[in-house]
Amino acid sequence: MRLQDALFNWLQIQLVAEARPEDQAAADTRDFFLEILTDDHGVANLRIHKADETMIHLKYEIDGHAKLQMFPKEAGEQLLFDINQNPKYN
């Protein structure tokens, strides 16, 4: 899996896990993507740095070098929106 794809997948499920702390499947999936990022790409200290009106900013390190990746806010929040819109999951 490409680094950018793994970061985006982690971001989406991280937002779900934060919004739904009782959702163990979300936490497990978040941890799965974090493992991919750590083991396959050498990512460390991954976090959501900030979100503004249009973008979500992730900060992380690879080989001790600080990195920044931004994703459109609407895309990052889409999975949580879809879950919340489906009564089966509420």
PDB file of N, CA, C and O in Angstrom:
ATOM      1  N   MET A   1       0.839  -1.170   0.000  1.00  0.00           N
ATOM      2  CA  MET A   1       0.000   0.000   0.000  1.00  0.00           C
ATOM      3  C   MET A   1       0.893   1.245   0.000  1.00  0.00           C
ATOM      4  O   MET A   1       1.860   1.334   0.757  1.00  0.00           O
ATOM      5  N   ARG A   2       0.558   2.169  -0.837  1.00  0.00           N
ATOM      6  CA  ARG A   2       1.313   3.426  -0.906  1.00  0.00           C
ATOM      7  C   ARG A   2       1.174   4.213   0.390  1.00  0.00           C
ATOM      8  O   ARG A   2       0.152   4.129   1.071  1.00  0.00           O
ATOM      9  N   LEU A   3       2.203   4.974   0.722  1.00  0.00           N
ATOM     10  CA  LEU A   3       2.215   5.768   1.945  1.00  0.00           C
ATOM     11  C   LEU A   3       1.009   6.697   2.006  1.00  0.00           C
ATOM     12  O   LEU A   3       0.316   6.744   3.022  1.00  0.00           O
ATOM     13  N   GLN A   4       0.755   7.429   0.939  1.00  0.00           N
ATOM     14  CA  GLN A   4      -0.352   8.389   0.945  1.00  0.00           C
ATOM     15  C   GLN A   4      -1.690   7.695   1.179  1.00  0.00           C
ATOM     16  O   GLN A   4      -2.539   8.222   1.899  1.00  0.00           O
ATOM     17  N   ASP A   5      -1.889   6.522   0.581  1.00  0.00           N
ATOM     18  CA  ASP A   5      -3.134   5.773   0.790  1.00  0.00           C
ATOM     19  C   ASP A   5      -3.266   5.315   2.237  1.00  0.00           C
ATOM     20  O   ASP A   5      -4.343   5.416   2.825  1.00  0.00           O
ATOM     21  N   ALA A   6      -2.185   4.816   2.809  1.00  0.00           N
ATOM     22  CA  ALA A   6      -2.213   4.364   4.202  1.00  0.00           C
ATOM     23  C   ALA A   6      -2.471   5.541   5.146  1.00  0.00           C
ATOM     24  O   ALA A   6      -3.216   5.397   6.115  1.00  0.00           O
ATOM     25  N   LEU A   7      -1.874   6.691   4.882  1.00  0.00           N
ATOM     26  CA  LEU A   7      -2.134   7.872   5.706  1.00  0.00           C
ATOM     27  C   LEU A   7      -3.594   8.290   5.628  1.00  0.00           C
ATOM     28  O   LEU A   7      -4.203   8.616   6.647  1.00  0.00           O
ATOM     29  N   PHE A   8      -4.153   8.283   4.437  1.00  0.00           N
ATOM     30  CA  PHE A   8      -5.553   8.672   4.267  1.00  0.00           C
ATOM     31  C   PHE A   8      -6.482   7.686   4.966  1.00  0.00           C
ATOM     32  O   PHE A   8      -7.428   8.093   5.639  1.00  0.00           O
ATOM     33  N   ASN A   9      -6.216   6.394   4.810  1.00  0.00           N
ATOM     34  CA  ASN A   9      -7.044   5.390   5.481  1.00  0.00           C
ATOM     35  C   ASN A   9      -6.946   5.537   6.995  1.00  0.00           C
ATOM     36  O   ASN A   9      -7.956   5.443   7.693  1.00  0.00           O
ATOM     37  N   TRP A  10      -5.735   5.768   7.512  1.00  0.00           N
ATOM     38  CA  TRP A  10      -5.570   5.983   8.941  1.00  0.00           C
ATOM     39  C   TRP A  10      -6.354   7.210   9.388  1.00  0.00           C
ATOM     40  O   TRP A  10      -7.037   7.172  10.412  1.00  0.00           O
ATOM     41  N   LEU A  11      -6.262   8.296   8.628  1.00  0.00           N
ATOM     42  CA  LEU A  11      -6.972   9.525   8.986  1.00  0.00           C
ATOM     43  C   LEU A  11      -8.469   9.276   9.093  1.00  0.00           C
ATOM     44  O   LEU A  11      -9.090   9.649  10.088  1.00  0.00           O
ATOM     45  N   GLN A  12      -9.049   8.654   8.086  1.00  0.00           N
ATOM     46  CA  GLN A  12     -10.490   8.427   8.104  1.00  0.00           C
ATOM     47  C   GLN A  12     -10.914   7.599   9.317  1.00  0.00           C
ATOM     48  O   GLN A  12     -11.865   7.958  10.010  1.00  0.00           O
ATOM     49  N   ILE A  13     -10.224   6.512   9.571  1.00  0.00           N
ATOM     50  CA  ILE A  13     -10.635   5.645  10.680  1.00  0.00           C
ATOM     51  C   ILE A  13     -10.264   6.260  12.023  1.00  0.00           C
ATOM     52  O   ILE A  13     -10.932   5.980  13.019  1.00  0.00           O
ATOM     53  N   GLN A  14      -9.227   7.085  12.087  1.00  0.00           N
ATOM     54  CA  GLN A  14      -8.901   7.813  13.315  1.00  0.00           C
ATOM     55  C   GLN A  14     -10.043   8.751  13.690  1.00  0.00           C
ATOM     56  O   GLN A  14     -10.423   8.836  14.858  1.00  0.00           O
ATOM     57  N   LEU A  15     -10.584   9.448  12.712  1.00  0.00           N
ATOM     58  CA  LEU A  15     -11.712  10.346  12.979  1.00  0.00           C
ATOM     59  C   LEU A  15     -12.927   9.562  13.467  1.00  0.00           C
ATOM     60  O   LEU A  15     -13.643  10.025  14.355  1.00  0.00           O
ATOM     61  N   VAL A  16     -13.166   8.393  12.903  1.00  0.00           N
ATOM     62  CA  VAL A  16     -14.267   7.544  13.355  1.00  0.00           C
ATOM     63  C   VAL A  16     -14.012   7.079  14.783  1.00  0.00           C
ATOM     64  O   VAL A  16     -14.903   7.154  15.628  1.00  0.00           O
ATOM     65  N   ALA A  17     -12.808   6.601  15.056  1.00  0.00           N
ATOM     66  CA  ALA A  17     -12.476   6.098  16.394  1.00  0.00           C
ATOM     67  C   ALA A  17     -12.586   7.207  17.445  1.00  0.00           C
ATOM     68  O   ALA A  17     -13.029   6.946  18.564  1.00  0.00           O
ATOM     69  N   GLU A  18     -12.199   8.417  17.111  1.00  0.00           N
ATOM     70  CA  GLU A  18     -12.327   9.537  18.048  1.00  0.00           C
ATOM     71  C   GLU A  18     -13.791   9.855  18.328  1.00  0.00           C
ATOM     72  O   GLU A  18     -14.165  10.118  19.472  1.00  0.00           O
ATOM     73  N   ALA A  19     -14.614   9.831  17.293  1.00  0.00           N
ATOM     74  CA  ALA A  19     -16.030  10.178  17.432  1.00  0.00           C
ATOM     75  C   ALA A  19     -16.847   9.060  18.077  1.00  0.00           C
ATOM     76  O   ALA A  19     -17.908   9.311  18.649  1.00  0.00           O
ATOM     77  N   ARG A  20     -16.350   7.823  17.983  1.00  0.00           N
ATOM     78  CA  ARG A  20     -17.083   6.663  18.486  1.00  0.00           C
ATOM     79  C   ARG A  20     -16.170   5.822  19.383  1.00  0.00           C
ATOM     80  O   ARG A  20     -15.770   4.723  18.999  1.00  0.00           O
ATOM     81  N   PRO A  21     -15.839   6.329  20.576  1.00  0.00           N
ATOM     82  CA  PRO A  21     -14.869   5.633  21.428  1.00  0.00           C
ATOM     83  C   PRO A  21     -15.291   4.224  21.832  1.00  0.00           C
ATOM     84  O   PRO A  21     -14.439   3.425  22.222  1.00  0.00           O
ATOM     85  N   GLU A  22     -16.561   3.900  21.751  1.00  0.00           N
ATOM     86  CA  GLU A  22     -17.040   2.559  22.091  1.00  0.00           C
ATOM     87  C   GLU A  22     -16.916   1.577  20.926  1.00  0.00           C
ATOM     88  O   GLU A  22     -17.169   0.384  21.092  1.00  0.00           O
ATOM     89  N   ASP A  23     -16.537   2.062  19.771  1.00  0.00           N
ATOM     90  CA  ASP A  23     -16.470   1.248  18.549  1.00  0.00           C
ATOM     91  C   ASP A  23     -15.111   0.539  18.479  1.00  0.00           C
ATOM     92  O   ASP A  23     -14.135   1.099  17.981  1.00  0.00           O
ATOM     93  N   GLN A  24     -15.063  -0.688  18.980  1.00  0.00           N
ATOM     94  CA  GLN A  24     -13.803  -1.437  19.017  1.00  0.00           C
ATOM     95  C   GLN A  24     -13.298  -1.770  17.615  1.00  0.00           C
ATOM     96  O   GLN A  24     -12.090  -1.809  17.385  1.00  0.00           O
ATOM     97  N   ALA A  25     -14.211  -2.008  16.684  1.00  0.00           N
ATOM     98  CA  ALA A  25     -13.794  -2.307  15.310  1.00  0.00           C
ATOM     99  C   ALA A  25     -13.049  -1.117  14.703  1.00  0.00           C
ATOM    100  O   ALA A  25     -12.064  -1.296  13.987  1.00  0.00           O
ATOM    101  N   ALA A  26     -13.518   0.082  14.987  1.00  0.00           N
ATOM    102  CA  ALA A  26     -12.833   1.285  14.483  1.00  0.00           C
ATOM    103  C   ALA A  26     -11.441   1.398  15.091  1.00  0.00           C
ATOM    104  O   ALA A  26     -10.480   1.701  14.384  1.00  0.00           O
ATOM    105  N   ALA A  27     -11.326   1.159  16.387  1.00  0.00           N
ATOM    106  CA  ALA A  27     -10.018   1.230  17.055  1.00  0.00           C
ATOM    107  C   ALA A  27      -9.072   0.171  16.493  1.00  0.00           C
ATOM    108  O   ALA A  27      -7.896   0.452  16.262  1.00  0.00           O
ATOM    109  N   ASP A  28      -9.577  -1.041  16.274  1.00  0.00           N
ATOM    110  CA  ASP A  28      -8.743  -2.108  15.729  1.00  0.00           C
ATOM    111  C   ASP A  28      -8.281  -1.783  14.308  1.00  0.00           C
ATOM    112  O   ASP A  28      -7.134  -2.044  13.946  1.00  0.00           O
ATOM    113  N   THR A  29      -9.176  -1.216  13.514  1.00  0.00           N
ATOM    114  CA  THR A  29      -8.828  -0.860  12.142  1.00  0.00           C
ATOM    115  C   THR A  29      -7.807   0.274  12.125  1.00  0.00           C
ATOM    116  O   THR A  29      -6.871   0.259  11.326  1.00  0.00           O
ATOM    117  N   ARG A  30      -7.988   1.251  13.000  1.00  0.00           N
ATOM    118  CA  ARG A  30      -7.007   2.336  13.122  1.00  0.00           C
ATOM    119  C   ARG A  30      -5.632   1.784  13.464  1.00  0.00           C
ATOM    120  O   ARG A  30      -4.626   2.189  12.880  1.00  0.00           O
ATOM    121  N   ASP A  31      -5.596   0.858  14.414  1.00  0.00           N
ATOM    122  CA  ASP A  31      -4.329   0.254  14.816  1.00  0.00           C
ATOM    123  C   ASP A  31      -3.695  -0.543  13.679  1.00  0.00           C
ATOM    124  O   ASP A  31      -2.472  -0.573  13.547  1.00  0.00           O
ATOM    125  N   PHE A  32      -4.523  -1.187  12.860  1.00  0.00           N
ATOM    126  CA  PHE A  32      -4.038  -1.938  11.695  1.00  0.00           C
ATOM    127  C   PHE A  32      -3.324  -0.996  10.721  1.00  0.00           C
ATOM    128  O   PHE A  32      -2.225  -1.299  10.257  1.00  0.00           O
ATOM    129  N   PHE A  33      -3.944   0.137  10.413  1.00  0.00           N
ATOM    130  CA  PHE A  33      -3.309   1.079   9.490  1.00  0.00           C
ATOM    131  C   PHE A  33      -2.066   1.715  10.108  1.00  0.00           C
ATOM    132  O   PHE A  33      -1.095   1.990   9.403  1.00  0.00           O
ATOM    133  N   LEU A  34      -2.090   1.946  11.407  1.00  0.00           N
ATOM    134  CA  LEU A  34      -0.897   2.470  12.063  1.00  0.00           C
ATOM    135  C   LEU A  34       0.246   1.463  11.980  1.00  0.00           C
ATOM    136  O   LEU A  34       1.404   1.844  11.811  1.00  0.00           O
ATOM    137  N   GLU A  35      -0.077   0.193  12.098  1.00  0.00           N
ATOM    138  CA  GLU A  35       0.949  -0.850  11.968  1.00  0.00           C
ATOM    139  C   GLU A  35       1.547  -0.858  10.561  1.00  0.00           C
ATOM    140  O   GLU A  35       2.762  -0.987  10.407  1.00  0.00           O
ATOM    141  N   ILE A  36       0.720  -0.723   9.553  1.00  0.00           N
ATOM    142  CA  ILE A  36       1.211  -0.634   8.172  1.00  0.00           C
ATOM    143  C   ILE A  36       2.138   0.573   8.026  1.00  0.00           C
ATOM    144  O   ILE A  36       3.221   0.471   7.449  1.00  0.00           O
ATOM    145  N   LEU A  37       1.702   1.706   8.551  1.00  0.00           N
ATOM    146  CA  LEU A  37       2.509   2.921   8.441  1.00  0.00           C
ATOM    147  C   LEU A  37       3.842   2.773   9.161  1.00  0.00           C
ATOM    148  O   LEU A  37       4.878   3.214   8.662  1.00  0.00           O
ATOM    149  N   THR A  38       3.811   2.161  10.317  1.00  0.00           N
ATOM    150  CA  THR A  38       5.028   1.985  11.108  1.00  0.00           C
ATOM    151  C   THR A  38       5.955   0.949  10.489  1.00  0.00           C
ATOM    152  O   THR A  38       7.137   1.214  10.269  1.00  0.00           O
ATOM    153  N   ASP A  39       5.414  -0.232  10.208  1.00  0.00           N
ATOM    154  CA  ASP A  39       6.239  -1.348   9.736  1.00  0.00           C
ATOM    155  C   ASP A  39       6.685  -1.197   8.280  1.00  0.00           C
ATOM    156  O   ASP A  39       7.841  -1.467   7.956  1.00  0.00           O
ATOM    157  N   ASP A  40       5.790  -0.775   7.420  1.00  0.00           N
ATOM    158  CA  ASP A  40       6.097  -0.724   5.984  1.00  0.00           C
ATOM    159  C   ASP A  40       6.732   0.590   5.539  1.00  0.00           C
ATOM    160  O   ASP A  40       7.482   0.626   4.564  1.00  0.00           O
ATOM    161  N   HIS A  41       6.426   1.666   6.260  1.00  0.00           N
ATOM    162  CA  HIS A  41       6.879   2.985   5.798  1.00  0.00           C
ATOM    163  C   HIS A  41       7.768   3.718   6.797  1.00  0.00           C
ATOM    164  O   HIS A  41       8.280   4.794   6.488  1.00  0.00           O
ATOM    165  N   GLY A  42       7.959   3.158   7.980  1.00  0.00           N
ATOM    166  CA  GLY A  42       8.826   3.782   8.972  1.00  0.00           C
ATOM    167  C   GLY A  42       8.270   5.045   9.590  1.00  0.00           C
ATOM    168  O   GLY A  42       9.030   5.886  10.069  1.00  0.00           O
ATOM    169  N   VAL A  43       6.950   5.193   9.587  1.00  0.00           N
ATOM    170  CA  VAL A  43       6.308   6.386  10.139  1.00  0.00           C
ATOM    171  C   VAL A  43       6.352   6.331  11.666  1.00  0.00           C
ATOM    172  O   VAL A  43       6.114   5.283  12.267  1.00  0.00           O
ATOM    173  N   ALA A  44       6.657   7.466  12.280  1.00  0.00           N
ATOM    174  CA  ALA A  44       6.646   7.602  13.735  1.00  0.00           C
ATOM    175  C   ALA A  44       5.931   8.901  14.096  1.00  0.00           C
ATOM    176  O   ALA A  44       5.857   9.828  13.289  1.00  0.00           O
ATOM    177  N   ASN A  45       5.410   8.956  15.308  1.00  0.00           N
ATOM    178  CA  ASN A  45       4.799  10.176  15.854  1.00  0.00           C
ATOM    179  C   ASN A  45       3.701  10.756  14.967  1.00  0.00           C
ATOM    180  O   ASN A  45       3.610  11.973  14.803  1.00  0.00           O
ATOM    181  N   LEU A  46       2.880   9.896  14.403  1.00  0.00           N
ATOM    182  CA  LEU A  46       1.778  10.335  13.538  1.00  0.00           C
ATOM    183  C   LEU A  46       0.679  10.965  14.380  1.00  0.00           C
ATOM    184  O   LEU A  46       0.275  10.430  15.412  1.00  0.00           O
ATOM    185  N   ARG A  47       0.207  12.113  13.915  1.00  0.00           N
ATOM    186  CA  ARG A  47      -0.885  12.782  14.612  1.00  0.00           C
ATOM    187  C   ARG A  47      -1.598  13.745  13.673  1.00  0.00           C
ATOM    188  O   ARG A  47      -1.049  14.188  12.664  1.00  0.00           O
ATOM    189  N   ILE A  48      -2.829  14.050  14.036  1.00  0.00           N
ATOM    190  CA  ILE A  48      -3.546  15.122  13.355  1.00  0.00           C
ATOM    191  C   ILE A  48      -3.058  16.410  13.983  1.00  0.00           C
ATOM    192  O   ILE A  48      -3.274  16.659  15.169  1.00  0.00           O
ATOM    193  N   HIS A  49      -2.406  17.216  13.186  1.00  0.00           N
ATOM    194  CA  HIS A  49      -1.814  18.459  13.691  1.00  0.00           C
ATOM    195  C   HIS A  49      -2.864  19.557  13.819  1.00  0.00           C
ATOM    196  O   HIS A  49      -2.962  20.225  14.848  1.00  0.00           O
ATOM    197  N   LYS A  50      -3.645  19.729  12.760  1.00  0.00           N
ATOM    198  CA  LYS A  50      -4.708  20.729  12.803  1.00  0.00           C
ATOM    199  C   LYS A  50      -5.668  20.478  11.653  1.00  0.00           C
ATOM    200  O   LYS A  50      -5.366  19.770  10.692  1.00  0.00           O
ATOM    201  N   ALA A  51      -6.819  21.077  11.791  1.00  0.00           N
ATOM    202  CA  ALA A  51      -7.816  21.057  10.714  1.00  0.00           C
ATOM    203  C   ALA A  51      -8.328  22.482  10.552  1.00  0.00           C
ATOM    204  O   ALA A  51      -8.642  23.157  11.532  1.00  0.00           O
ATOM    205  N   ASP A  52      -8.407  22.923   9.318  1.00  0.00           N
ATOM    206  CA  ASP A  52      -8.992  24.231   9.072  1.00  0.00           C
ATOM    207  C   ASP A  52     -10.279  24.017   8.271  1.00  0.00           C
ATOM    208  O   ASP A  52     -10.804  22.904   8.236  1.00  0.00           O
ATOM    209  N   GLU A  53     -10.774  25.031   7.653  1.00  0.00           N
ATOM    210  CA  GLU A  53     -12.050  24.920   6.952  1.00  0.00           C
ATOM    211  C   GLU A  53     -12.001  23.967   5.764  1.00  0.00           C
ATOM    212  O   GLU A  53     -13.026  23.409   5.375  1.00  0.00           O
ATOM    213  N   THR A  54     -10.823  23.780   5.190  1.00  0.00           N
ATOM    214  CA  THR A  54     -10.749  22.986   3.962  1.00  0.00           C
ATOM    215  C   THR A  54      -9.815  21.788   4.036  1.00  0.00           C
ATOM    216  O   THR A  54      -9.969  20.853   3.250  1.00  0.00           O
ATOM    217  N   MET A  55      -8.852  21.782   4.953  1.00  0.00           N
ATOM    218  CA  MET A  55      -7.831  20.734   4.977  1.00  0.00           C
ATOM    219  C   MET A  55      -7.621  20.187   6.385  1.00  0.00           C
ATOM    220  O   MET A  55      -7.831  20.873   7.385  1.00  0.00           O
ATOM    221  N   ILE A  56      -7.192  18.911   6.422  1.00  0.00           N
ATOM    222  CA  ILE A  56      -6.721  18.299   7.655  1.00  0.00           C
ATOM    223  C   ILE A  56      -5.229  18.058   7.469  1.00  0.00           C
ATOM    224  O   ILE A  56      -4.808  17.486   6.463  1.00  0.00           O
ATOM    225  N   HIS A  57      -4.438  18.491   8.431  1.00  0.00           N
ATOM    226  CA  HIS A  57      -2.982  18.425   8.362  1.00  0.00           C
ATOM    227  C   HIS A  57      -2.485  17.304   9.276  1.00  0.00           C
ATOM    228  O   HIS A  57      -2.757  17.306  10.477  1.00  0.00           O
ATOM    229  N   LEU A  58      -1.765  16.362   8.708  1.00  0.00           N
ATOM    230  CA  LEU A  58      -1.122  15.308   9.485  1.00  0.00           C
ATOM    231  C   LEU A  58       0.354  15.627   9.598  1.00  0.00           C
ATOM    232  O   LEU A  58       0.978  16.061   8.629  1.00  0.00           O
ATOM    233  N   LYS A  59       0.914  15.412  10.779  1.00  0.00           N
ATOM    234  CA  LYS A  59       2.356  15.518  10.969  1.00  0.00           C
ATOM    235  C   LYS A  59       2.857  14.153  11.399  1.00  0.00           C
ATOM    236  O   LYS A  59       2.185  13.426  12.131  1.00  0.00           O
ATOM    237  N   TYR A  60       4.052  13.818  10.930  1.00  0.00           N
ATOM    238  CA  TYR A  60       4.676  12.545  11.273  1.00  0.00           C
ATOM    239  C   TYR A  60       6.158  12.655  10.962  1.00  0.00           C
ATOM    240  O   TYR A  60       6.619  13.654  10.410  1.00  0.00           O
ATOM    241  N   GLU A  61       6.896  11.616  11.323  1.00  0.00           N
ATOM    242  CA  GLU A  61       8.327  11.572  11.048  1.00  0.00           C
ATOM    243  C   GLU A  61       8.669  10.282  10.313  1.00  0.00           C
ATOM    244  O   GLU A  61       8.065   9.233  10.538  1.00  0.00           O
ATOM    245  N   ILE A  62       9.646  10.390   9.436  1.00  0.00           N
ATOM    246  CA  ILE A  62      10.259   9.227   8.794  1.00  0.00           C
ATOM    247  C   ILE A  62      11.762   9.442   8.872  1.00  0.00           C
ATOM    248  O   ILE A  62      12.284  10.463   8.422  1.00  0.00           O
ATOM    249  N   ASP A  63      12.442   8.473   9.446  1.00  0.00           N
ATOM    250  CA  ASP A  63      13.901   8.562   9.612  1.00  0.00           C
ATOM    251  C   ASP A  63      14.316   9.851  10.311  1.00  0.00           C
ATOM    252  O   ASP A  63      15.337  10.446   9.967  1.00  0.00           O
ATOM    253  N   GLY A  64      13.530  10.278  11.285  1.00  0.00           N
ATOM    254  CA  GLY A  64      13.860  11.477  12.044  1.00  0.00           C
ATOM    255  C   GLY A  64      13.544  12.787  11.351  1.00  0.00           C
ATOM    256  O   GLY A  64      13.803  13.855  11.905  1.00  0.00           O
ATOM    257  N   HIS A  65      12.988  12.725  10.147  1.00  0.00           N
ATOM    258  CA  HIS A  65      12.657  13.939   9.404  1.00  0.00           C
ATOM    259  C   HIS A  65      11.160  14.225   9.533  1.00  0.00           C
ATOM    260  O   HIS A  65      10.327  13.349   9.300  1.00  0.00           O
ATOM    261  N   ALA A  66      10.837  15.455   9.903  1.00  0.00           N
ATOM    262  CA  ALA A  66       9.438  15.869  10.041  1.00  0.00           C
ATOM    263  C   ALA A  66       8.784  15.943   8.673  1.00  0.00           C
ATOM    264  O   ALA A  66       9.372  16.435   7.710  1.00  0.00           O
ATOM    265  N   LYS A  67       7.558  15.445   8.606  1.00  0.00           N
ATOM    266  CA  LYS A  67       6.790  15.440   7.363  1.00  0.00           C
ATOM    267  C   LYS A  67       5.415  16.022   7.639  1.00  0.00           C
ATOM    268  O   LYS A  67       4.916  15.973   8.763  1.00  0.00           O
ATOM    269  N   LEU A  68       4.817  16.567   6.603  1.00  0.00           N
ATOM    270  CA  LEU A  68       3.464  17.112   6.669  1.00  0.00           C
ATOM    271  C   LEU A  68       2.694  16.587   5.468  1.00  0.00           C
ATOM    272  O   LEU A  68       3.186  16.637   4.341  1.00  0.00           O
ATOM    273  N   GLN A  69       1.501  16.090   5.703  1.00  0.00           N
ATOM    274  CA  GLN A  69       0.619  15.648   4.618  1.00  0.00           C
ATOM    275  C   GLN A  69      -0.745  16.262   4.873  1.00  0.00           C
ATOM    276  O   GLN A  69      -1.259  16.210   5.991  1.00  0.00           O
ATOM    277  N   MET A  70      -1.323  16.838   3.847  1.00  0.00           N
ATOM    278  CA  MET A  70      -2.638  17.454   3.982  1.00  0.00           C
ATOM    279  C   MET A  70      -3.639  16.713   3.099  1.00  0.00           C
ATOM    280  O   MET A  70      -3.323  16.264   1.998  1.00  0.00           O
ATOM    281  N   PHE A  71      -4.860  16.603   3.625  1.00  0.00           N
ATOM    282  CA  PHE A  71      -5.955  15.986   2.888  1.00  0.00           C
ATOM    283  C   PHE A  71      -7.159  16.909   2.951  1.00  0.00           C
ATOM    284  O   PHE A  71      -7.347  17.614   3.942  1.00  0.00           O
ATOM    285  N   PRO A  72      -7.981  16.913   1.901  1.00  0.00           N
ATOM    286  CA  PRO A  72      -9.211  17.703   1.958  1.00  0.00           C
ATOM    287  C   PRO A  72     -10.071  17.249   3.137  1.00  0.00           C
ATOM    288  O   PRO A  72     -10.283  16.055   3.348  1.00  0.00           O
ATOM    289  N   LYS A  73     -10.556  18.215   3.889  1.00  0.00           N
ATOM    290  CA  LYS A  73     -11.341  17.921   5.088  1.00  0.00           C
ATOM    291  C   LYS A  73     -12.579  17.093   4.753  1.00  0.00           C
ATOM    292  O   LYS A  73     -12.895  16.132   5.454  1.00  0.00           O
ATOM    293  N   GLU A  74     -13.267  17.461   3.697  1.00  0.00           N
ATOM    294  CA  GLU A  74     -14.487  16.745   3.324  1.00  0.00           C
ATOM    295  C   GLU A  74     -14.198  15.269   3.035  1.00  0.00           C
ATOM    296  O   GLU A  74     -14.965  14.400   3.448  1.00  0.00           O
ATOM    297  N   ALA A  75     -13.117  14.982   2.342  1.00  0.00           N
ATOM    298  CA  ALA A  75     -12.764  13.591   2.041  1.00  0.00           C
ATOM    299  C   ALA A  75     -12.368  12.840   3.313  1.00  0.00           C
ATOM    300  O   ALA A  75     -12.748  11.684   3.496  1.00  0.00           O
ATOM    301  N   GLY A  76     -11.613  13.491   4.181  1.00  0.00           N
ATOM    302  CA  GLY A  76     -11.185  12.853   5.417  1.00  0.00           C
ATOM    303  C   GLY A  76     -12.347  12.495   6.327  1.00  0.00           C
ATOM    304  O   GLY A  76     -12.306  11.483   7.027  1.00  0.00           O
ATOM    305  N   GLU A  77     -13.377  13.320   6.316  1.00  0.00           N
ATOM    306  CA  GLU A  77     -14.533  13.107   7.183  1.00  0.00           C
ATOM    307  C   GLU A  77     -15.626  12.264   6.542  1.00  0.00           C
ATOM    308  O   GLU A  77     -16.642  11.991   7.183  1.00  0.00           O
ATOM    309  N   GLN A  78     -15.444  11.846   5.296  1.00  0.00           N
ATOM    310  CA  GLN A  78     -16.505  11.148   4.565  1.00  0.00           C
ATOM    311  C   GLN A  78     -16.915   9.827   5.216  1.00  0.00           C
ATOM    312  O   GLN A  78     -18.108   9.539   5.302  1.00  0.00           O
ATOM    313  N   LEU A  79     -15.969   9.026   5.673  1.00  0.00           N
ATOM    314  CA  LEU A  79     -16.306   7.738   6.287  1.00  0.00           C
ATOM    315  C   LEU A  79     -17.169   7.945   7.530  1.00  0.00           C
ATOM    316  O   LEU A  79     -18.168   7.246   7.703  1.00  0.00           O
ATOM    317  N   LEU A  80     -16.811   8.874   8.384  1.00  0.00           N
ATOM    318  CA  LEU A  80     -17.605   9.157   9.576  1.00  0.00           C
ATOM    319  C   LEU A  80     -18.996   9.639   9.184  1.00  0.00           C
ATOM    320  O   LEU A  80     -19.986   9.218   9.782  1.00  0.00           O
ATOM    321  N   PHE A  81     -19.081  10.500   8.204  1.00  0.00           N
ATOM    322  CA  PHE A  81     -20.374  10.977   7.715  1.00  0.00           C
ATOM    323  C   PHE A  81     -21.231   9.807   7.238  1.00  0.00           C
ATOM    324  O   PHE A  81     -22.407   9.709   7.588  1.00  0.00           O
ATOM    325  N   ASP A  82     -20.635   8.919   6.438  1.00  0.00           N
ATOM    326  CA  ASP A  82     -21.379   7.768   5.919  1.00  0.00           C
ATOM    327  C   ASP A  82     -21.859   6.858   7.040  1.00  0.00           C
ATOM    328  O   ASP A  82     -22.990   6.374   6.999  1.00  0.00           O
ATOM    329  N   ILE A  83     -21.029   6.622   8.027  1.00  0.00           N
ATOM    330  CA  ILE A  83     -21.422   5.783   9.167  1.00  0.00           C
ATOM    331  C   ILE A  83     -22.573   6.434   9.920  1.00  0.00           C
ATOM    332  O   ILE A  83     -23.543   5.766  10.280  1.00  0.00           O
ATOM    333  N   ASN A  84     -22.467   7.728  10.157  1.00  0.00           N
ATOM    334  CA  ASN A  84     -23.509   8.420  10.895  1.00  0.00           C
ATOM    335  C   ASN A  84     -24.830   8.500  10.134  1.00  0.00           C
ATOM    336  O   ASN A  84     -25.890   8.630  10.746  1.00  0.00           O
ATOM    337  N   GLN A  85     -24.771   8.424   8.814  1.00  0.00           N
ATOM    338  CA  GLN A  85     -25.983   8.478   7.996  1.00  0.00           C
ATOM    339  C   GLN A  85     -26.689   7.133   7.887  1.00  0.00           C
ATOM    340  O   GLN A  85     -27.837   7.065   7.448  1.00  0.00           O
ATOM    341  N   ASN A  86     -26.008   6.069   8.285  1.00  0.00           N
ATOM    342  CA  ASN A  86     -26.566   4.726   8.164  1.00  0.00           C
ATOM    343  C   ASN A  86     -27.082   4.282   9.533  1.00  0.00           C
ATOM    344  O   ASN A  86     -26.293   3.989  10.431  1.00  0.00           O
ATOM    345  N   PRO A  87     -28.420   4.232   9.691  1.00  0.00           N
ATOM    346  CA  PRO A  87     -28.989   3.870  11.008  1.00  0.00           C
ATOM    347  C   PRO A  87     -28.534   2.507  11.510  1.00  0.00           C
ATOM    348  O   PRO A  87     -28.580   2.258  12.715  1.00  0.00           O
ATOM    349  N   LYS A  88     -28.099   1.628  10.633  1.00  0.00           N
ATOM    350  CA  LYS A  88     -27.619   0.302  11.033  1.00  0.00           C
ATOM    351  C   LYS A  88     -26.438   0.405  11.990  1.00  0.00           C
ATOM    352  O   LYS A  88     -26.247  -0.477  12.826  1.00  0.00           O
ATOM    353  N   TYR A  89     -25.636   1.475  11.880  1.00  0.00           N
ATOM    354  CA  TYR A  89     -24.429   1.636  12.688  1.00  0.00           C
ATOM    355  C   TYR A  89     -24.616   2.548  13.884  1.00  0.00           C
ATOM    356  O   TYR A  89     -23.668   2.769  14.639  1.00  0.00           O
ATOM    357  N   ASN A  90     -25.808   3.083  14.078  1.00  0.00           N
ATOM    358  CA  ASN A  90     -26.044   4.035  15.189  1.00  0.00           C
ATOM    359  C   ASN A  90     -26.837   3.396  16.311  1.00  0.00           C
ATOM    360  O   ASN A  90     -27.122   4.049  17.315  1.00  0.00           O
TER     361      ASN A  90
END
